[in-house]
């Protein structure tokens, strides 16, 4: 490739060592191959005499987001631009990249975010030859601080098992093979996932230009209405089911000998084994009297079996200990001398998996109470028949192994969300308008897309991080590029010359990824 590595003479001149955005040699070439700035500037034009286009501001935000793990929050960006000598990459002073200027770009992006993302996804899929057959779908949340009384997006909602006072939801569809984000949505914080499926399927089919897409989701993405919509519109689905008592009874039906082995092996848990029992399910819900007959797999996991058993044993032990405490309190402590109060408190002592298994009997009247408790062995045996089992439904003409392999790719979109949540640090100054929140989510999704694309190219190039890992991940690549510096030599009567300091490893990675000599990116 001919990367420039040689030193040059500075006799009679001055030399300064400048710090640059750490990953500019990775990010800018990819962003420009896709044409992100061009796409933004076509849909969000700016006056001819402006110092920066909106496309350049988006590039700058991507550089800021896709730096090392010590990134500053998105605040006072002109200081970050000055510290990292962004003027060496753009024909503008670092002071031009101030919060007000970035805020105006977000205002212009907001009405166009979905059209912008559609064009960017189309450009990536075409340029890098990434056919998308199956997509993974999930929702996550992003929490906020500050005052958002007039926001239609920021509101209280559930996230990670708790209620957050101020959050938005982000929906993400990612390619099941590569994890490339292909569609997203910025949603109000209390949004329910289930009703979104039908509209999203149509948009995905339009965006990816195919009608036979497979959507893999969690339990929240599977409902009676969604199954009807998928079957009507030619789409396919795979996902676990939030079971009814009748469906739980179906899961108990097969004996251990009825299960067959699945070929899937987990890279992180190589000892875990999976088995299946293939059946069909009369899927029916209360407001829909007509059942749908859908293919189903009752899946058995050895690890889930151990987890279920341990969780139940823990709940049984805790319930037994709590009942023993009540037995000590009876007739002695507070209201525990009253039968009515004790009867009210006893059910609260038996949680989750122990319900119906730990049984008790309260004997006697006020001040003469006694308590006995025991394990209901038949109920315990019945509960144990479900250990390790869960239910998958689908409408694919495929083998059980193919269905299960698709479902187990769901961790990919969860990994994407971990990248999303771990890095979005924003001061509330910028985001007191919903349009700016929507625009910033768009920029972050583009950054996530570039991050994933970097991993795709590294895998295609066969890059590894041996002996630590069998492949070189995007995060590991970013750490390698950590701080790129450039020597700026100014000679009397001549424009400045620049020389990047590139390690052999950096040069090797750039060449393997097919990226250009980064000197070409400098002014």
Phi, psi and omega per residue, in radians:
X1 nan -0.400 3.093
X2 1.321 0.834 3.108
X3 -1.181 2.410 -3.128
X4 -1.402 2.028 -3.099
X5 -2.174 -0.265 -3.028
X6 -1.236 2.662 3.085
X7 -1.422 2.869 3.094
X8 -2.375 2.789 -3.050
X9 -1.355 2.437 3.088
X10 -2.050 0.404 -3.115
X11 -1.066 2.184 3.132
X12 1.436 -0.010 -3.121
X13 -2.093 -3.016 3.103
X14 -2.062 2.570 -3.127
X15 -2.163 2.274 3.042
X16 -2.178 2.427 3.038
X17 -1.726 2.087 -3.061
X18 -1.882 2.500 3.020
X19 -1.622 2.343 -3.134
X20 -1.978 2.864 3.017
X21 -0.933 2.199 -2.929
X22 -0.927 -0.671 -2.994
X23 -1.892 0.343 -3.049
X24 -1.047 -0.582 -3.109
X25 -1.225 -0.340 3.056
X26 -1.623 -0.815 -2.960
X27 -1.310 -0.887 -3.048
X28 -1.042 -0.787 3.126
X29 -1.052 -0.729 3.128
X30 -1.153 -0.783 3.139
X31 -1.050 -0.647 -3.102
X32 -1.430 -0.490 3.000
X33 -1.098 -0.709 3.126
X34 -1.257 -0.510 -3.117
X35 1.460 0.606 -3.088
X36 -1.018 -0.891 -3.110
X37 -1.077 -0.711 3.130
X38 -1.091 -0.774 3.119
X39 -1.082 -0.784 3.128
X40 -1.080 -0.789 -3.078
X41 -1.214 -0.467 3.071
X42 -1.227 -0.696 -3.122
X43 -1.558 -0.365 -3.121
X44 -2.278 1.217 -3.097
X45 -1.196 2.804 3.141
X46 -2.380 2.839 -3.091
X47 -1.084 2.651 -3.010
X48 -1.072 -0.571 -3.037
X49 -1.582 0.137 -3.131
X50 -1.174 2.521 -3.130
X51 -1.271 -0.538 3.120
X52 -2.338 2.457 3.006
X53 -1.516 2.883 3.075
X54 -1.121 -0.593 3.094
X55 -1.089 -0.704 3.103
X56 -1.166 -0.631 3.097
X57 -1.139 -0.659 3.083
X58 -1.144 -0.765 3.064
X59 -0.966 -0.769 -3.134
X60 -1.080 -0.771 3.114
X61 -1.091 -0.665 3.108
X62 -1.136 -0.691 3.066
X63 -1.063 -0.704 -3.115
X64 -1.206 -0.751 -3.102
X65 -1.208 -0.711 -3.048
X66 -1.653 0.832 3.032
X67 -1.845 -2.813 -3.079
X68 -1.309 3.121 -3.057
X69 -1.227 -0.097 3.132
X70 -1.669 0.392 -3.065
X71 -1.008 2.548 3.047
X72 -1.320 2.748 2.993
X73 -1.091 2.790 3.112
X74 -1.297 1.484 -3.050
X75 -2.888 2.384 -3.109
X76 0.911 0.982 -3.034
X77 -1.218 -0.420 3.111
X78 -1.104 -0.556 3.097
X79 -1.191 -0.722 3.093
X80 -1.124 -0.712 3.141
X81 -1.096 -0.691 3.133
X82 -1.198 -0.783 -3.127
X83 -1.055 -0.597 -3.085
X84 -1.787 0.251 2.986
X85 0.875 0.859 -3.122
X86 -1.110 -0.372 3.082
X87 -1.047 -0.362 3.089
X88 -1.294 -0.249 -3.136
X89 -1.826 -0.392 -3.105
X90 -2.277 2.651 3.128
X91 -1.452 0.914 -3.113
X92 -2.618 2.613 3.086
X93 -1.226 2.599 -3.132
X94 -0.991 -0.526 -3.133
X95 -1.114 -0.325 3.113
X96 -1.188 -0.390 -3.098
X97 -1.584 0.924 -3.109
X98 -1.590 2.950 -3.063
X99 -1.057 -0.654 -3.136
X100 -1.123 -0.732 -3.125
X101 -1.164 -0.733 3.111
X102 -1.136 -0.664 3.101
X103 -1.057 -0.686 3.117
X104 -1.151 -0.638 3.074
X105 -1.105 -0.756 3.112
X106 -1.062 -0.678 3.096
X107 -1.046 -0.686 -3.122
X108 -1.320 -0.581 -3.129
X109 -1.211 -0.639 -2.924
X110 -0.873 -0.826 -3.105
X111 -1.239 -0.222 -2.998
X112 -1.985 0.121 -2.924
X113 -1.038 -0.743 -3.102
X114 -1.217 -0.714 3.071
X115 -1.097 -0.706 3.118
X116 -1.079 -0.807 -3.095
X117 -1.176 -0.652 3.100
X118 -1.031 -0.808 -3.132
X119 -1.138 -0.688 -3.134
X120 -1.160 -0.767 3.118
X121 -1.090 -0.763 3.122
X122 -1.046 -0.739 -3.141
X123 -1.114 -0.724 -3.122
X124 -1.192 -0.841 -3.111
X125 -1.042 -0.678 -3.124
X126 -1.304 -0.877 -3.037
X127 -1.138 -0.683 -3.048
X128 -1.818 0.160 3.048
X129 0.920 1.180 -3.093
X130 -2.104 1.428 3.098
X131 -1.147 2.354 -3.113
X132 -1.949 2.035 3.137
X133 -1.853 -0.657 -3.100
X134 -2.282 2.494 3.131
X135 -2.186 2.587 3.084
X136 -1.789 2.408 -3.048
X137 -2.252 2.316 3.091
X138 -2.755 2.886 3.063
X139 -2.084 2.555 2.985
X140 -2.326 -3.130 -3.138
X141 -2.269 2.681 3.044
X142 -2.223 2.165 -3.098
X143 -1.569 2.705 -3.099
X144 -2.273 2.741 3.016
X145 -2.132 2.719 3.137
X146 1.859 -3.004 -3.062
X147 -1.692 2.137 3.127
X148 -2.359 0.788 -3.032
X149 -1.068 -0.519 -3.052
X150 -1.796 0.237 -3.102
X151 -1.496 2.369 3.022
X152 -1.541 -0.177 -3.118
X153 -1.731 -0.864 -3.055
X154 -1.407 2.008 -3.125
X155 -2.736 3.002 3.117
X156 -1.207 2.522 3.130
X157 -2.977 2.920 3.140
X158 -1.462 2.458 3.069
X159 -2.805 2.193 -3.120
X160 0.946 0.732 3.023
X161 1.373 0.202 3.107
X162 -2.452 2.932 3.101
X163 -1.697 2.133 3.062
X164 -1.754 2.346 -3.080
X165 -1.181 -0.611 -3.092
X166 -2.383 1.933 3.138
X167 -2.679 2.837 2.877
X168 -2.109 2.824 3.040
X169 -1.822 2.539 3.056
X170 -2.175 2.123 3.057
X171 -1.627 2.419 -3.129
X172 -2.411 2.237 2.945
X173 -1.893 2.217 -3.117
X174 -2.233 2.552 3.091
X175 -1.023 2.244 -3.077
X176 -1.139 -0.451 -3.089
X177 -1.463 -0.751 -2.989
X178 -1.983 -0.215 -3.052
X179 1.289 0.176 3.130
X180 -1.141 2.159 3.074
X181 -1.111 2.198 -3.126
X182 -1.991 -0.296 3.059
X183 -2.799 2.576 3.130
X184 -2.557 2.957 3.041
X185 -2.640 2.409 3.007
X186 -1.682 2.087 -2.953
X187 -2.194 2.783 3.079
X188 -1.060 2.637 -2.978
X189 -1.092 -0.395 -3.114
X190 -1.801 0.248 -3.066
X191 -1.072 2.396 3.051
X192 -1.635 2.334 -3.042
X193 -1.212 -0.663 -2.933
X194 -0.946 -0.846 -3.068
X195 -1.216 -0.142 -3.048
X196 -1.408 -0.346 -2.908
X197 -1.015 -0.807 -3.026
X198 -1.080 -0.853 -3.138
X199 -1.131 -0.669 -3.134
X200 -1.162 -0.633 3.140
X201 -1.060 -0.800 3.130
X202 -1.070 -0.729 -3.140
X203 -1.172 -0.694 3.101
X204 -1.096 -0.779 -3.139
X205 -1.067 -0.695 3.120
X206 -1.193 -0.771 -3.064
X207 -1.191 -0.697 -3.063
X208 -1.711 0.006 3.035
X209 0.984 0.816 3.007
X210 -2.689 2.544 -3.062
X211 -1.793 -0.053 -3.067
X212 -1.882 0.523 -3.103
X213 -1.108 2.585 3.025
X214 -1.871 2.196 3.110
X215 -1.904 2.115 3.126
X216 -1.845 2.137 -3.079
X217 -2.369 3.089 3.027
X218 -1.553 -2.942 -3.071
X219 -1.039 -0.584 -3.091
X220 -1.190 -0.308 -3.127
X221 -1.602 -0.044 -3.097
X222 -1.936 2.101 3.073
X223 -2.612 2.948 3.125
X224 -1.024 -0.880 -3.113
X225 -1.082 -0.671 -3.128
X226 -1.167 -0.717 3.109
X227 -1.084 -0.746 3.095
X228 -1.045 -0.762 -3.116
X229 -1.137 -0.768 3.125
X230 -1.075 -0.799 -3.105
X231 -1.169 -0.621 -3.141
X232 -1.212 -0.657 -3.015
X233 -1.697 0.150 3.075
X234 1.438 0.110 3.132
X235 -1.524 2.961 -3.129
X236 -2.228 2.725 -3.108
X237 -2.429 2.659 2.994
X238 -2.494 2.315 3.095
X239 -3.110 2.805 3.067
X240 -1.326 2.832 -3.032
X241 -2.046 2.381 2.933
X242 -1.349 1.857 -2.856
X243 -1.468 2.598 2.963
X244 -1.612 2.943 3.090
X245 -0.974 -0.645 3.129
X246 -1.144 -0.659 3.140
X247 -1.295 -0.547 3.022
X248 -1.117 -0.705 3.102
X249 -1.090 -0.652 3.090
X250 -1.118 -0.665 3.134
X251 -1.150 -0.501 3.124
X252 -1.373 -0.291 -2.954
X253 -1.066 -0.853 -3.077
X254 -1.273 2.522 3.006
X255 -1.465 2.961 -3.140
X256 -1.028 -0.582 -3.112
X257 -1.260 -0.299 -3.125
X258 -1.361 -0.283 -3.051
X259 -1.419 2.574 3.079
X260 -2.053 2.670 -3.060
X261 -1.314 2.485 2.964
X262 -1.738 2.585 -3.075
X263 -1.373 -0.300 -3.025
X264 -1.033 2.404 3.025
X265 -2.286 2.368 3.120
X266 -1.450 2.312 3.112
X267 -1.155 -0.611 -3.094
X268 -1.472 -0.424 3.127
X269 -2.288 1.266 -3.035
X270 -1.095 -0.353 3.140
X271 -1.432 -0.215 -3.117
X272 -1.281 2.441 3.114
X273 -2.136 2.568 3.141
X274 -2.163 2.514 3.097
X275 -2.374 2.899 -3.100
X276 -2.504 2.722 2.945
X277 -2.249 2.084 -3.038
X278 -1.565 2.352 -3.115
X279 -2.690 -3.035 2.978
X280 -2.223 2.702 -2.965
X281 -2.219 2.187 2.991
X282 -1.363 1.589 -3.019
X283 -1.383 2.042 -3.062
X284 -2.482 2.444 3.071
X285 -2.257 2.821 -2.903
X286 -0.934 -0.788 -3.074
X287 -1.496 0.037 3.119
X288 -2.178 1.628 -3.068
X289 -1.189 -0.403 -3.118
X290 -1.473 2.030 -3.099
X291 -1.297 2.638 3.007
X292 -1.825 2.306 3.096
X293 -1.623 1.952 -3.075
X294 -2.167 2.511 3.048
X295 -1.099 2.566 -3.113
X296 -2.565 2.680 3.008
X297 -2.143 2.182 2.893
X298 -1.514 1.999 -3.052
X299 -1.764 2.436 3.064
X300 -2.078 2.259 3.120
X301 -2.100 2.252 3.120
X302 -1.109 -0.648 3.130
X303 -1.212 -0.730 3.107
X304 -1.113 -0.640 3.090
X305 -1.014 -0.831 3.134
X306 -1.113 -0.722 -3.130
X307 -1.136 -0.774 3.134
X308 -1.070 -0.769 -3.127
X309 -1.101 -0.791 -3.123
X310 -1.135 -0.718 -3.135
X311 -1.129 -0.742 -3.141
X312 -1.163 -0.785 3.124
X313 -1.017 -0.687 3.122
X314 -1.132 -0.768 -3.132
X315 -1.167 -0.660 3.115
X316 -1.137 -0.775 3.139
X317 -1.104 -0.697 -3.141
X318 -1.186 -0.735 3.130
X319 -1.113 -0.734 3.132
X320 -1.086 -0.739 3.121
X321 -1.126 -0.698 3.132
X322 -1.153 -0.711 3.117
X323 -1.163 -0.603 3.064
X324 -1.103 -0.670 3.093
X325 -1.105 -0.758 3.133
X326 -1.063 -0.703 -3.141
X327 -1.045 -0.636 3.098
X328 -1.224 -0.643 -3.095
X329 -1.260 -0.462 -3.024
X330 -0.956 2.333 3.087
X331 1.191 0.069 -3.077
X332 -2.171 -0.768 -2.925
X333 -1.933 2.124 3.009
X334 0.890 -2.324 -3.090
X335 -1.391 -0.002 -3.133
X336 -1.212 0.004 3.000
X337 -1.502 -0.128 -3.126
X338 -1.791 2.249 -3.075
X339 -1.077 -0.738 -3.083
X340 -1.095 -0.723 -3.139
X341 -1.183 -0.755 -3.132
X342 -1.091 -0.716 3.113
X343 -1.115 -0.564 3.114
X344 -1.246 -0.609 -3.068
X345 -1.455 -0.532 -3.015
X346 -1.013 -0.781 -3.140
X347 -1.065 -0.454 -3.120
X348 -1.256 -0.272 -3.084
X349 -1.479 -0.155 -3.075
X350 -2.009 1.950 -3.020
X351 -1.830 2.632 2.869
X352 0.729 -1.994 -2.960
X353 -1.129 -0.316 -3.101
X354 -1.522 -0.173 -3.117
X355 -1.139 2.322 -3.110
X356 1.460 -0.177 -3.133
X357 -1.872 -0.828 3.040
X358 -1.505 2.002 -3.115
X359 -1.995 2.774 -3.095
X360 -2.568 2.866 3.051
X361 -2.485 2.182 3.109
X362 -1.714 2.144 -3.079
X363 -1.966 2.688 3.048
X364 1.550 3.080 3.135
X365 -1.922 -3.090 -3.093
X366 -0.856 2.329 3.082
X367 1.216 0.027 3.089
X368 -2.346 0.712 -3.026
X369 -1.521 2.620 2.997
X370 -2.504 2.702 -3.051
X371 -2.347 2.341 2.960
X372 -2.204 2.586 3.098
X373 -2.471 2.760 -3.061
X374 -2.745 2.916 3.067
X375 -1.644 2.184 3.083
X376 -1.398 1.717 -3.026
X377 -1.088 -0.744 3.084
X378 -1.064 -0.690 3.123
X379 -1.171 -0.659 3.095
X380 -1.113 -0.769 3.131
X381 -1.096 -0.675 3.122
X382 -1.145 -0.726 3.110
X383 -1.128 -0.652 -3.096
X384 -1.182 -0.375 3.095
X385 -1.138 -0.355 3.126
X386 -1.606 -0.156 -3.068
X387 -1.000 2.257 3.094
X388 1.453 -0.047 -3.028
X389 -1.835 2.527 2.960
X390 -2.644 2.944 -2.960
X391 -2.023 2.210 3.032
X392 -1.947 2.389 3.039
X393 -2.086 2.711 -3.102
X394 -2.840 3.038 3.003
X395 -2.369 0.699 -3.097
X396 -1.697 2.568 2.902
X397 -1.604 1.515 -3.002
X398 -2.694 2.850 3.095
X399 -1.332 2.762 3.070
X400 -0.965 -0.665 3.108
X401 -1.084 -0.732 -3.137
X402 -1.151 -0.746 3.115
X403 -1.077 -0.819 -3.073
X404 -1.188 -0.681 3.111
X405 -1.057 -0.694 3.083
X406 -1.096 -0.814 -3.125
X407 -1.050 -0.720 -3.092
X408 -1.245 -0.122 3.030
X409 -1.364 -0.107 -3.090
X410 -1.004 -0.466 3.134
X411 -1.078 -0.374 -3.102
X412 -1.121 -0.829 -3.138
X413 -1.214 -0.566 3.060
X414 -1.110 -0.661 3.082
X415 -1.124 -0.698 3.073
X416 -1.018 -0.770 -3.121
X417 -1.153 -0.597 3.076
X418 -1.078 -0.712 3.069
X419 -1.110 -0.699 -3.134
X420 -1.103 -0.921 -3.036
X421 -1.229 -0.551 -3.029
X422 -1.283 -0.300 -3.023
X423 -2.041 -0.150 -3.025
X424 -1.477 1.576 3.110
X425 -1.996 1.983 -3.011
X426 -2.335 2.282 3.013
X427 -1.274 2.477 -3.040
X428 -1.164 -0.233 -3.115
X429 -0.893 -0.730 -3.069
X430 -1.256 -0.567 -2.719
X431 -1.973 0.646 3.100
X432 -1.504 0.155 3.023
X433 -2.153 2.406 -3.114
X434 -1.095 -0.582 -3.116
X435 -1.118 -0.603 3.117
X436 -1.277 -0.597 3.045
X437 -1.061 -0.831 -3.138
X438 -1.061 -0.735 -3.115
X439 -1.182 -0.682 -3.140
X440 -1.197 -0.637 3.050
X441 -1.059 -0.718 3.085
X442 -1.014 -0.856 -3.122
X443 -1.077 -0.698 -3.135
X444 -1.147 -0.667 3.113
X445 -1.150 -0.665 3.067
X446 -1.098 -0.721 3.101
X447 -1.080 -0.761 3.099
X448 -1.079 -0.656 3.115
X449 -1.102 -0.763 3.108
X450 -1.129 -0.713 3.106
X451 -1.009 -0.852 -3.138
X452 -1.150 -0.726 -3.141
X453 -1.060 -0.646 3.085
X454 -1.041 -0.721 3.096
X455 -1.175 -0.657 3.109
X456 -1.068 -0.818 -3.109
X457 -1.173 -0.652 3.109
X458 -1.126 -0.679 3.122
X459 -1.194 -0.716 3.096
X460 -1.079 -0.608 -3.124
X461 -1.406 -0.120 3.125
X462 1.293 0.437 3.135
X463 -1.286 2.416 3.130
X464 -2.283 2.891 3.118
X465 -2.086 0.681 3.136
X466 -1.066 2.510 0.120
X467 -1.579 0.168 -3.009
X468 -1.456 -0.657 -3.055
X469 -2.714 2.675 -3.033
X470 -1.316 -0.197 3.088
X471 -2.437 2.809 3.123
X472 -1.660 1.900 -3.052
X473 -1.366 2.791 3.078
X474 -0.991 -0.702 -3.140
X475 -1.110 -0.687 3.112
X476 -1.157 -0.670 3.109
X477 -1.101 -0.783 3.141
X478 -1.061 -0.677 3.111
X479 -1.132 -0.616 3.125
X480 -1.131 -0.654 -3.106
X481 -1.415 -0.222 -3.111
X482 0.050 -1.389 -3.125
X483 -2.133 1.972 3.024
X484 -1.708 2.245 3.101
X485 -2.044 2.784 -3.141
X486 -2.397 2.403 3.020
X487 -1.568 2.213 3.098
X488 -1.884 2.022 -3.123
X489 -1.873 2.192 3.114
X490 -2.004 2.075 3.105
X491 -1.822 2.521 3.127
X492 -0.956 2.237 3.081
X493 1.385 0.113 -3.126
X494 -2.274 2.637 3.062
X495 -1.210 2.752 -3.131
X496 -1.060 2.557 3.008
X497 -1.977 2.579 -3.089
X498 -2.120 2.476 3.057
X499 -2.363 2.005 3.102
X500 -1.321 2.578 3.061
X501 -1.780 1.762 -3.064
X502 -1.953 2.267 3.063
X503 -1.327 2.831 3.094
X504 -1.031 -0.652 -3.134
X505 -1.145 -0.709 3.106
X506 -1.111 -0.777 3.119
X507 -1.058 -0.739 -3.133
X508 -1.080 -0.748 -3.131
X509 -1.162 -0.802 3.135
X510 -1.039 -0.739 3.134
X511 -1.161 -0.732 -3.133
X512 -1.123 -0.613 -3.138
X513 -1.417 -0.129 -3.123
X514 1.291 0.459 -3.123
X515 -1.614 2.628 -3.025
X516 -1.309 2.921 3.018
X517 -0.987 2.095 -3.067
X518 -1.117 -0.262 3.056
X519 -1.044 -0.476 -3.136
X520 -1.168 -0.286 -3.120
X521 -1.540 -0.193 -3.091
X522 -1.548 2.523 3.056
X523 -1.185 nan nan
